[in-house]
């Protein structure tokens, strides 16, 4: 996890600003998908930095301000449940990543994306890495920001739409969430094209 990028610099090459990208919330029945893009300093390491799924909620929340403080630049982007229903979750996830890159404020030289699907962003070179969030620090950092920002959003939504347990399940298709949909029906934040939402 100490490696800052996929294309690591050598002693004879200049450091290239690389944005790591990842998303959170693809498998949820409700709420938006959230993506983050993070550019870390050359050689950046942190002992707790790892794929967000391998960390406790407490660890993720502890790391969020550290990443936001230490990053050269970071950005968060969203795609709504309506956009997900219109263009499908894959395209919405990529759209959220593009919006996160838009929010960086710094132009990266290249992009490293977790997974195996992406669409070109402007004219920047990109590479996709399956399970990259467990291998590269900038993607791991992006996974943590995407997850913590989305969790925060879902906790606020839970207060607006009580009874679905979003403060705990964050919109994922848990047994309690499905039971609440059966009892209460759907909300304007549910993804109506997802099996289990109707």
N, CA and C of each residue as an Amber inpcrd file, in Angstrom:
protein
   594
   0.8120000  -1.2030000   0.0000000   0.0000000   0.0000000   0.0000000
   0.8490000   1.2570000   0.0000000   2.1800000   1.1390000   0.0490000
   3.0040000   2.3150000   0.0350000   3.1960000   2.8980000  -1.3430000
   2.8360000   2.1680000  -2.3920000   3.0560000   2.6480000  -3.7510000
   1.9930000   3.6800000  -4.1200000   2.4270000   4.8570000  -4.6040000
   1.4600000   5.9180000  -4.8540000   0.7470000   5.8180000  -6.1800000
   1.2320000   5.0250000  -7.1010000   0.6120000   5.0190000  -8.4190000
   0.9010000   3.7260000  -9.1400000   0.1760000   3.5210000 -10.2330000
   0.3790000   2.3300000 -11.0440000   1.6650000   2.4380000 -11.8380000
   1.8960000   3.5900000 -12.4390000   3.1090000   3.8090000 -13.2150000
   4.1110000   4.5140000 -12.3190000   4.8780000   3.7330000 -11.5780000
   5.7830000   4.2900000 -10.5850000   6.9710000   4.9740000 -11.2510000
   7.3670000   6.1360000 -10.7400000   8.5290000   6.8040000 -11.3050000
   9.8150000   6.0680000 -10.9550000  10.8020000   6.1940000 -11.7920000
  12.1260000   5.6430000 -11.5100000  13.0660000   6.8170000 -11.2680000
  14.3200000   6.5090000 -11.0190000  15.2930000   7.5620000 -10.7310000
  15.5080000   8.4930000 -11.9260000  15.1390000   8.0230000 -13.1100000
  15.4140000   8.8190000 -14.3020000  14.1560000   9.4170000 -14.9230000
  13.0050000   9.2740000 -14.2730000  11.7760000   9.8420000 -14.8160000
  11.1530000  10.7920000 -13.8110000  10.4750000  11.8020000 -14.3220000
   9.8160000  12.7640000 -13.4510000   8.5390000  12.1650000 -12.8830000
   8.1760000  12.6090000 -11.6920000   6.9310000  12.1650000 -11.0880000
   5.7510000  12.7220000 -11.8790000   4.7980000  11.8830000 -12.1790000
   3.6050000  12.2900000 -12.9090000   2.4290000  12.3240000 -11.9370000
   1.7140000  13.4300000 -11.9260000   0.5280000  13.5110000 -11.0840000
  -0.5070000  12.5200000 -11.5850000  -0.8070000  11.5450000 -10.7640000
  -1.7820000  10.5210000 -11.1440000  -2.9570000  10.5640000 -10.1750000
  -4.1530000  10.6410000 -10.7220000  -5.3740000  10.6190000  -9.9080000
  -5.8770000   9.1870000  -9.7990000  -6.0230000   8.7090000  -8.5730000
  -6.6870000   7.4270000  -8.3440000  -8.1750000   7.6570000  -8.2330000
  -8.9710000   6.7700000  -8.8400000 -10.4380000   6.9190000  -8.8350000
 -11.1040000   5.6380000  -8.3580000 -12.1530000   5.8150000  -7.5700000
 -12.9790000   4.6860000  -7.1560000 -14.3630000   5.2230000  -6.8070000
 -15.3210000   4.2990000  -6.6800000 -16.7000000   4.6820000  -6.3730000
 -17.2370000   3.8680000  -5.2110000 -18.3660000   4.3060000  -4.6870000
 -19.0560000   3.5880000  -3.6090000 -20.5490000   3.6580000  -3.8590000
 -21.2260000   2.5640000  -3.5500000 -22.6820000   2.5480000  -3.6270000
 -23.2630000   1.9250000  -4.8730000 -22.4890000   1.1750000  -5.6160000
 -23.0270000   0.5850000  -6.8520000 -24.1460000  -0.4080000  -6.5690000
 -24.0180000  -1.1810000  -5.5090000 -24.9830000  -2.2420000  -5.2470000
 -26.1630000  -1.8500000  -4.3880000 -26.3190000  -0.5800000  -4.1170000
 -27.3940000  -0.1290000  -3.2260000 -28.7440000  -0.0850000  -3.9380000
 -29.8040000  -0.1350000  -3.1520000 -31.1610000   0.0110000  -3.6820000
 -31.6360000   1.4550000  -3.6410000 -30.9160000   2.3010000  -2.9170000
 -31.3430000   3.6950000  -2.7540000 -30.1340000   4.6040000  -2.6980000
 -30.3720000   5.8550000  -3.0750000 -29.3390000   6.8680000  -2.9850000
 -28.4610000   6.9450000  -4.2130000 -27.5870000   7.9390000  -4.2430000
 -26.6940000   8.1250000  -5.3820000 -25.5040000   7.1890000  -5.3290000
 -24.7630000   7.1370000  -6.4220000 -23.4390000   6.5380000  -6.4020000
 -22.4600000   7.6880000  -6.2450000 -21.4360000   7.4640000  -5.4500000
 -20.4490000   8.5010000  -5.1660000 -19.0790000   8.0310000  -5.6310000
 -18.3220000   8.9240000  -6.2340000 -16.9650000   8.6090000  -6.6730000
 -16.0090000   9.6490000  -6.1270000 -14.7550000   9.2640000  -5.9940000
 -13.7230000  10.1950000  -5.5580000 -12.5030000  10.0430000  -6.4420000
 -11.7740000  11.1330000  -6.5810000 -10.4920000  11.1500000  -7.2700000
  -9.4780000  11.7740000  -6.3240000  -8.3120000  11.1460000  -6.2070000
  -7.2960000  11.6060000  -5.2590000  -5.9240000  11.5940000  -5.9220000
  -5.2150000  12.6950000  -5.7910000  -3.8060000  12.7720000  -6.1800000
  -2.9950000  12.8650000  -4.9050000  -2.1190000  11.8980000  -4.6770000
  -1.2870000  11.8860000  -3.4770000   0.1120000  12.4110000  -3.7900000
   0.8080000  12.9240000  -2.7760000   2.1910000  13.3490000  -2.9900000
   3.0760000  12.1730000  -3.4100000   4.1410000  12.4790000  -4.1010000
   5.0910000  11.4540000  -4.5300000   5.6100000  10.6840000  -3.3200000
   5.4790000   9.3590000  -3.3750000   5.9890000   8.5050000  -2.3070000
   5.1440000   8.4580000  -1.0570000   3.9290000   8.9550000  -1.1170000
   3.0840000   9.0300000   0.0740000   2.7300000   7.6500000   0.6110000
   2.8200000   7.4990000   1.9200000   2.3940000   6.2690000   2.5940000
   1.6600000   6.6360000   3.8830000   0.8340000   5.7210000   4.3240000
   0.1830000   5.8360000   5.6330000  -0.0890000   4.4170000   6.1110000
   0.2320000   4.1030000   7.3590000   0.1320000   2.7170000   7.8270000
  -1.2760000   2.1340000   7.7940000  -2.3160000   2.9650000   7.8530000
  -3.6880000   2.4520000   7.8680000  -4.3260000   2.4280000   6.4830000
  -3.6780000   3.0030000   5.4850000  -4.2990000   3.1490000   4.1780000
  -4.4920000   1.7940000   3.5100000  -5.7450000   1.5160000   3.1230000
  -6.0810000   0.2310000   2.5110000  -7.4210000   0.3880000   1.8110000
  -7.8000000  -0.6230000   1.0360000  -9.1270000  -0.6850000   0.4320000
 -10.1720000  -0.4090000   1.5120000 -11.1040000   0.4920000   1.2190000
 -12.0920000   0.8850000   2.2300000 -12.8840000  -0.3030000   2.7530000
 -13.0900000  -1.3200000   1.9160000 -13.8680000  -2.4940000   2.3530000
 -13.1170000  -3.3140000   3.3870000 -11.8160000  -3.1290000   3.4830000
 -11.0020000  -3.8600000   4.4530000 -10.8450000  -3.1040000   5.7730000
 -11.4570000  -1.9260000   5.8500000 -11.3290000  -1.0990000   7.0430000
 -12.6590000  -1.0200000   7.7860000 -12.5980000  -0.8010000   9.0760000
 -13.8170000  -0.5590000   9.8440000 -14.3310000   0.8420000   9.5230000
 -15.5920000   1.0810000   9.8550000 -16.1540000   2.4050000   9.6420000
 -15.3630000   3.4590000  10.4220000 -14.9470000   3.1270000  11.6330000
 -14.1650000   4.0560000  12.4360000 -12.8490000   4.4040000  11.7490000
 -12.1490000   3.3960000  11.2350000 -10.8780000   3.6370000  10.5480000
 -11.0840000   4.5080000   9.3130000 -12.1420000   4.2380000   8.5590000
 -12.4130000   5.0620000   7.3740000 -12.6460000   6.5100000   7.7620000
 -13.4290000   6.7230000   8.8120000 -13.7270000   8.0860000   9.2350000
 -12.4810000   8.7800000   9.7890000 -11.5880000   8.0160000  10.3960000
 -10.3290000   8.5920000  10.8710000  -9.4250000   8.9870000   9.7120000
  -9.4430000   8.1960000   8.6560000  -8.5560000   8.4450000   7.5170000
  -9.0610000   9.5590000   6.6070000 -10.3570000   9.7710000   6.5730000
 -10.8970000  10.7860000   5.6500000 -10.2280000  12.1550000   5.8210000
 -10.1910000  12.7430000   7.0210000  -9.5470000  14.0580000   7.1290000
  -8.0470000  14.0160000   6.8610000  -7.4050000  12.8880000   7.1310000
  -5.9730000  12.7520000   6.8580000  -5.7280000  12.8150000   5.3570000
  -6.5220000  12.0540000   4.5990000  -6.3830000  12.0530000   3.1430000
  -6.6860000  13.4320000   2.5710000  -7.7610000  14.0390000   3.0500000
  -8.1450000  15.3460000   2.5330000  -7.0970000  16.4120000   2.8530000
  -6.4040000  16.2520000   3.9760000  -5.3400000  17.1930000   4.3520000
  -4.0610000  16.9540000   3.5580000  -3.6920000  15.6900000   3.3800000
  -2.3870000  15.3640000   2.8070000  -2.3720000  15.3270000   1.2830000
  -3.5150000  15.1320000   0.6610000  -3.5540000  14.9760000  -0.8000000
  -3.1020000  16.2480000  -1.5030000  -2.4580000  16.0660000  -2.6380000
  -2.1740000  17.1970000  -3.5230000  -3.4890000  17.8210000  -3.9690000
  -4.4570000  16.9610000  -4.2780000  -5.8020000  17.4010000  -4.6410000
  -6.7500000  16.2290000  -4.4830000  -8.0160000  16.5330000  -4.1840000
  -9.0390000  15.4920000  -4.1290000 -10.3650000  16.0980000  -4.5580000
 -11.2270000  15.2410000  -5.0950000 -12.5440000  15.6820000  -5.5160000
 -13.5480000  14.5550000  -5.3660000 -14.8040000  14.9380000  -5.1760000
 -15.8930000  13.9680000  -5.0350000 -16.9550000  14.3020000  -6.0700000
 -17.4980000  13.2660000  -6.7080000 -18.5520000  13.4440000  -7.6960000
 -19.6940000  12.4740000  -7.4340000 -20.8850000  12.8310000  -7.9320000
 -22.0930000  12.0670000  -7.6450000 -22.8840000  11.8170000  -8.9190000
 -23.6350000  10.7400000  -8.9070000 -24.6880000  10.5140000  -9.9060000
 -25.9230000  10.0670000  -9.1360000 -27.0360000  10.7210000  -9.3860000
 -28.2570000  10.5120000  -8.6030000 -28.9300000   9.1800000  -8.9340000
 -29.8730000   8.8120000  -8.0850000 -30.6310000   7.5800000  -8.3630000
 -31.4320000   7.7140000  -9.6500000 -31.9000000   8.9360000  -9.9760000
 -32.6100000   9.1310000 -11.2520000 -31.6760000   8.9070000 -12.4360000
 -30.4330000   9.3930000 -12.3230000 -29.4600000   9.1700000 -13.3920000
 -29.1130000   7.6970000 -13.5090000 -29.0040000   7.0250000 -12.3720000
 -28.7280000   5.5790000 -12.3910000 -29.8420000   4.8440000 -13.1220000
 -31.0910000   5.1910000 -12.8300000 -32.2220000   4.5340000 -13.4910000
 -32.2700000   4.8510000 -14.9830000 -31.7490000   6.0010000 -15.3810000
 -31.8090000   6.4180000 -16.7810000 -30.6780000   5.8320000 -17.6230000
 -29.4460000   5.8420000 -17.0960000 -28.3020000   5.4510000 -17.9240000
 -27.6330000   4.1630000 -17.4530000 -28.1050000   3.5410000 -16.4050000
 -27.6470000   2.3110000 -15.7470000 -26.4810000   2.5950000 -14.8040000
 -26.2410000   1.6770000 -13.8990000 -25.3030000   1.9070000 -12.8040000
 -23.8600000   2.0060000 -13.2900000 -23.4790000   1.2520000 -14.3190000
 -22.1050000   1.3480000 -14.8190000 -21.8360000   2.7420000 -15.3700000
 -22.7160000   3.2070000 -16.2530000 -22.5160000   4.5270000 -16.8440000
 -22.6100000   5.6270000 -15.7900000 -23.4870000   5.4570000 -14.8120000
 -23.6050000   6.4460000 -13.7430000 -22.3470000   6.4710000 -12.8790000
 -21.7630000   5.3090000 -12.6310000 -20.5290000   5.2510000 -11.8450000
 -19.3930000   5.9760000 -12.5640000 -19.2910000   5.7590000 -13.8610000
 -18.2570000   6.4400000 -14.6420000 -18.5260000   7.9420000 -14.6920000
 -19.7930000   8.3220000 -14.8200000 -20.1560000   9.7330000 -14.8040000
 -19.7460000  10.3840000 -13.4800000 -19.9860000   9.6890000 -12.3710000
 -19.5870000  10.2110000 -11.0620000 -18.0700000  10.3580000 -10.9740000
 -17.3170000   9.4130000 -11.5480000 -15.8600000   9.5210000 -11.5570000
 -15.4180000  10.7330000 -12.3650000 -16.0330000  10.9530000 -13.5140000
 -15.6970000  12.1310000 -14.3160000 -15.9810000  13.4120000 -13.5300000
 -17.0770000  13.4280000 -12.8100000 -17.4020000  14.6100000 -11.9980000
 -16.4090000  14.7870000 -10.8550000 -15.9300000  13.6880000 -10.2870000
 -14.9050000  13.7800000  -9.2490000 -13.6160000  14.3540000  -9.8230000
 -13.2530000  13.9290000 -11.0200000 -12.0700000  14.4730000 -11.6840000
 -12.2560000  15.9520000 -11.9900000 -13.4620000  16.3370000 -12.3900000
 -13.7600000  17.7560000 -12.6220000 -13.5190000  18.5830000 -11.3660000
 -13.7690000  17.9760000 -10.2060000 -13.6930000  18.6950000  -8.9320000
 -12.2860000  18.7760000  -8.3550000 -11.3180000  18.1550000  -9.0090000
  -9.9680000  18.1040000  -8.4460000  -9.3400000  19.4830000  -8.2700000
  -9.4860000  20.3450000  -9.2520000  -8.8140000  21.6380000  -9.1970000
  -7.3720000  21.5870000  -9.6540000  -6.8490000  20.3890000  -9.8790000
  -5.4990000  20.1720000 -10.3950000  -5.6270000  19.1870000 -11.5550000
  -4.9350000  19.4300000 -12.6320000  -5.0220000  18.5460000 -13.7930000
  -4.0110000  17.4100000 -13.6570000  -4.4780000  16.1650000 -13.5430000
  -3.5260000  15.0500000 -13.4360000  -2.9190000  14.7110000 -14.7870000
  -1.7850000  14.0360000 -14.7390000  -1.1560000  13.5820000 -15.9740000
  -1.7340000  12.2750000 -16.4620000  -2.3330000  11.5220000 -15.5500000
  -2.9530000  10.2550000 -15.8980000  -3.9270000   9.8560000 -14.7920000
  -4.7260000   8.8430000 -15.1010000  -5.7910000   8.4100000 -14.1900000
  -5.6760000   6.9090000 -13.9810000  -5.7970000   6.4680000 -12.7320000
  -5.8220000   5.0450000 -12.3900000  -7.1780000   4.7350000 -11.7780000
  -7.9010000   3.7880000 -12.3590000  -9.2820000   3.5170000 -11.9810000
  -9.4020000   2.1000000 -11.4300000 -10.0920000   1.9840000 -10.3070000
 -10.3690000   0.6470000  -9.7760000 -11.3920000  -0.0540000 -10.6590000
 -11.1540000  -1.3250000 -10.9570000 -12.0920000  -2.0960000 -11.7770000
 -11.5660000  -2.3060000 -13.1790000 -12.4850000  -2.6420000 -14.0890000
 -12.0580000  -2.9330000 -15.4650000 -12.8280000  -2.1500000 -16.5230000
 -13.6280000  -1.1570000 -16.0950000 -14.4130000  -0.3880000 -17.0530000
 -14.2780000   1.1030000 -16.7770000 -14.0580000   1.8580000 -17.8290000
 -13.9540000   3.3060000 -17.7190000 -14.1240000   3.8880000 -19.1110000
 -14.5400000   5.1390000 -19.1760000 -14.6210000   5.8530000 -20.4410000
 -13.6160000   6.9950000 -20.4090000 -12.9890000   7.2880000 -21.5400000
 -11.9600000   8.3310000 -21.5400000 -12.4650000   9.6360000 -20.9450000
 -11.5700000  10.2650000 -20.1880000 -11.8560000  11.5680000 -19.5880000
 -10.9680000  12.5920000 -20.2830000 -11.6080000  13.4960000 -21.0160000
 -10.8750000  14.4820000 -21.8100000  -9.8460000  13.7340000 -22.6620000
  -8.6040000  14.2130000 -22.6640000  -7.5740000  13.5160000 -23.4510000
  -6.5260000  12.8740000 -22.5550000  -6.9130000  12.5860000 -21.2960000
  -5.9500000  12.0540000 -20.3310000  -5.8070000  10.5410000 -20.4810000
  -4.5890000  10.0230000 -20.4340000  -4.4160000   8.5750000 -20.4400000
  -4.9450000   7.9740000 -19.1380000  -5.5000000   6.7670000 -19.2470000
  -5.9920000   6.1000000 -18.0350000  -5.6720000   4.6210000 -18.1020000
  -5.6870000   4.0080000 -16.9300000  -5.5060000   2.5710000 -16.8200000
  -6.5040000   2.0530000 -15.8040000  -7.0590000   0.8750000 -16.0540000
  -7.9760000   0.2400000 -15.1120000  -7.2600000  -0.9260000 -14.4360000
  -7.5000000  -1.0870000 -13.1460000  -6.8350000  -2.1290000 -12.3680000
  -7.8610000  -2.8490000 -11.5170000  -8.0890000  -4.1010000 -11.7800000
  -9.0000000  -4.8920000 -10.9640000  -8.4150000  -5.0250000  -9.5610000
  -9.2360000  -4.7390000  -8.5670000  -8.8230000  -4.7390000  -7.1640000
  -7.6920000  -3.7510000  -6.9030000  -7.6920000  -2.6750000  -7.6820000
  -6.6700000  -1.6530000  -7.4980000  -6.7560000  -0.9570000  -6.1710000
  -7.9580000  -0.9570000  -5.5560000  -8.1100000  -0.2950000  -4.2560000
  -7.3570000  -1.0120000  -3.1490000  -6.9520000  -2.2470000  -3.3690000
  -6.1530000  -2.9730000  -2.3990000  -4.6830000  -3.0150000  -2.7640000
  -4.3090000  -2.3520000  -3.8760000  -2.9280000  -2.4340000  -4.3620000
  -2.2200000  -1.0910000  -4.4510000  -2.9830000  -0.0370000  -4.6620000
  -2.3610000   1.2690000  -4.9160000  -2.9480000   2.3300000  -4.0000000
  -2.0580000   3.1340000  -3.4310000  -2.4620000   4.0760000  -2.3900000
  -3.4490000   5.1130000  -2.8870000  -3.2580000   5.6280000  -4.1100000
  -4.1650000   6.6840000  -4.5660000  -5.5760000   6.1470000  -4.8050000
  -5.6980000   4.9120000  -5.2740000  -7.0260000   4.3210000  -5.4600000
  -7.6430000   3.9760000  -4.1060000  -6.8230000   3.4640000  -3.1810000
  -7.3260000   3.1800000  -1.8350000  -7.8430000   4.4510000  -1.1770000
  -7.1150000   5.5480000  -1.3370000  -7.5490000   6.8230000  -0.7630000
  -8.8680000   7.2650000  -1.3790000  -8.9940000   7.0780000  -2.6950000
 -10.2500000   7.4340000  -3.3680000 -11.4010000   6.5750000  -2.8580000
 -11.1370000   5.3010000  -2.6270000 -12.1970000   4.4060000  -2.1400000
 -12.6800000   4.8450000  -0.7640000 -11.7730000   5.3160000   0.0690000
 -12.1470000   5.7630000   1.4110000 -12.9670000   7.0440000   1.3460000
 -12.5560000   7.9930000   0.5160000 -13.3260000   9.2330000   0.4060000
 -14.7010000   8.9830000  -0.1940000 -14.7720000   8.1480000  -1.2210000
 -16.0750000   7.8630000  -1.8320000 -17.0120000   7.2180000  -0.8060000
 -16.4990000   6.2570000  -0.0610000 -17.3280000   5.5490000   0.9170000
 -17.7690000   6.4630000   2.0540000 -16.8630000   7.2550000   2.6020000
 -17.2250000   8.0810000   3.7530000 -18.1430000   9.2340000   3.3560000
 -17.9240000   9.8200000   2.1910000 -18.8210000  10.8900000   1.7500000
 -20.2180000  10.3440000   1.4690000 -20.2860000   9.1570000   0.8660000
 -21.6060000   8.5820000   0.5890000 -22.3020000   8.1670000   1.8800000
 -21.5640000   7.5670000   2.8140000 -22.1680000   7.1780000   4.0970000
 -22.7450000   8.3990000   4.8120000 -22.0180000   9.4990000   4.7780000
 -22.5100000  10.7300000   5.4010000 -23.8140000  11.1870000   4.7360000
 -23.8610000  11.1100000   3.4100000 -25.0560000  11.4980000   2.6560000
 -26.2410000  10.6160000   3.0480000 -26.0080000   9.3170000   3.1790000
 -27.0870000   8.3880000   3.5020000 -27.5710000   8.5620000   4.9340000
 -26.6920000   8.9240000   5.8450000 -27.1390000   9.1900000   7.2170000
 -28.0830000  10.3930000   7.2530000 -27.7900000  11.4060000   6.4650000
 -28.6800000  12.5700000   6.3880000 -30.0060000  12.1860000   5.7240000
 -29.9380000  11.3520000   4.6880000 -31.1610000  10.9090000   4.0160000
 -32.0210000  10.0660000   4.9370000 -31.3930000   9.3240000   5.8610000
 -32.1360000   8.4830000   6.8010000 -33.0190000   9.3240000   7.7080000
 -32.5630000  10.5340000   8.0300000 -33.3800000  11.4110000   8.8630000
 -34.5820000  11.9460000   8.0850000 -34.4170000  12.0820000   6.7890000
 -35.5060000  12.5730000   5.9410000 -36.5230000  11.4790000   5.6470000
 -36.0240000  10.2500000   5.5240000 -36.8960000   9.1080000   5.2250000
 -36.6530000   8.0160000   6.2690000 -37.1980000   8.1720000   7.4720000
 -36.9770000   7.1760000   8.5230000 -37.7020000   5.8650000   8.2150000
 -37.2150000   4.8190000   8.8440000 -37.8640000   3.5200000   8.7290000
 -37.1500000   2.5430000   7.8320000 -36.1940000   3.0200000   7.0270000
 -35.4900000   2.1380000   6.0940000 -34.1220000   1.7060000   6.6120000
 -33.6930000   2.2750000   7.7250000 -32.4270000   1.8780000   8.3260000
 -31.1950000   2.3320000   7.5750000 -31.3240000   3.3990000   6.7880000
 -30.1890000   3.8420000   5.9720000 -29.0080000   4.3000000   6.8000000
 -29.2760000   4.7280000   8.0320000 -28.1670000   5.1360000   8.8880000
 -27.2700000   3.9510000   9.2160000 -27.7940000   2.7430000   9.0380000
 -27.0190000   1.5220000   9.2950000 -26.6600000   0.8170000   7.9860000
 -27.6720000   0.5760000   7.1210000 -27.4090000  -0.2180000   5.9140000
 -26.9290000   0.6150000   4.7310000 -27.0020000   1.9580000   4.8490000
 -26.5210000   2.8910000   3.8250000 -27.1710000   2.6700000   2.4590000
 -28.3420000   2.0500000   2.4520000 -29.0620000   1.8290000   1.2090000
 -28.8200000   0.4800000   0.5600000 -27.9710000  -0.3400000   1.1420000
 -27.6970000  -1.6680000   0.5770000 -28.8920000  -2.6020000   0.8210000
 -28.9960000  -3.6560000   0.0250000 -30.1860000  -4.5220000   0.0820000
 -30.1610000  -5.5210000   1.2260000 -30.1390000  -5.0230000   2.4460000
 -30.2100000  -5.9010000   3.6120000 -31.6360000  -6.4250000   3.7770000
 -31.7730000  -7.4260000   4.6180000 -33.1000000  -7.9830000   4.8880000
 -34.0390000  -6.9170000   5.4580000 -33.5220000  -6.1030000   6.3880000
 -34.3510000  -5.0590000   6.9940000 -34.7600000  -4.0010000   5.9710000
 -33.8490000  -3.6580000   5.0850000 -34.1680000  -2.6570000   4.0680000
 -35.2540000  -3.1820000   3.1280000 -35.1330000  -4.4170000   2.7040000
 -36.1370000  -5.0080000   1.8180000 -37.4920000  -5.1030000   2.5210000
 -37.4630000  -5.4520000   3.8100000 -38.7160000  -5.5370000   4.5670000
 -39.3660000  -4.1670000   4.6890000 -38.5640000  -3.1180000   4.8530000
 -39.1090000  -1.7670000   4.9450000 -39.7440000  -1.3380000   3.6270000
 -39.1210000  -1.7200000   2.5150000 -39.6990000  -1.3960000   1.2020000
 -41.0500000  -2.1030000   1.0440000 -41.1130000  -3.3640000   1.4680000
 -42.3710000  -4.1150000   1.3750000 -43.4650000  -3.4780000   2.2260000
 -43.0800000  -2.9320000   3.3690000 -44.0490000  -2.3490000   4.2930000
 -44.4120000  -0.9010000   3.9410000 -43.4080000  -0.1160000   3.6110000
 -43.5910000   1.3230000   3.4440000 -43.6290000   1.7840000   1.9860000
 -43.1840000   0.9110000   1.0850000 -43.0550000   1.3170000  -0.3110000
 -41.7210000   2.0050000  -0.5540000 -41.5460000   2.5170000  -1.7450000
 -40.2920000   3.1680000  -2.1020000 -40.3550000   4.6660000  -1.8160000
 -39.1990000   5.2800000  -1.7800000 -39.0610000   6.7240000  -1.6020000
 -38.5690000   7.3300000  -2.9160000 -38.5380000   8.6470000  -3.0300000
 -37.9610000   9.2770000  -4.2220000 -36.4710000   9.0060000  -4.4010000
 -35.8240000   8.4290000  -3.3860000 -34.3970000   8.1470000  -3.4810000
 -34.0970000   6.7070000  -3.8800000 -35.1200000   5.8820000  -4.0250000
 -34.8840000   4.5010000  -4.4250000 -34.6020000   4.3910000  -5.9270000
 -33.7940000   3.3860000  -6.2650000 -33.4550000   3.0950000  -7.6530000
 -34.5020000   2.1080000  -8.1800000 -35.4080000   2.6020000  -8.9680000
 -36.5800000   1.7870000  -9.3370000 -36.2460000   0.7080000 -10.3550000
 -35.1000000   0.8120000 -11.0070000 -34.7040000  -0.2250000 -11.9700000
 -33.9700000  -1.3760000 -11.2940000 -33.7030000  -1.2690000  -9.9960000
 -32.9620000  -2.3120000  -9.2950000 -33.9220000  -3.3520000  -8.7380000
 -33.5820000  -4.5900000  -8.9320000 -34.3880000  -5.6820000  -8.3900000
 -34.3920000  -5.5870000  -6.8630000 -35.5550000  -5.6400000  -6.2990000
 -35.6990000  -5.5300000  -4.8570000 -36.2170000  -4.1810000  -4.4030000
 -36.1950000  -3.1860000  -5.3190000 -36.7020000  -1.8620000  -4.9680000
 -38.1880000  -1.7390000  -5.1850000 -38.7920000  -2.6930000  -5.9040000
 -40.2260000  -2.5840000  -6.2020000 -40.9400000  -3.8810000  -5.8770000
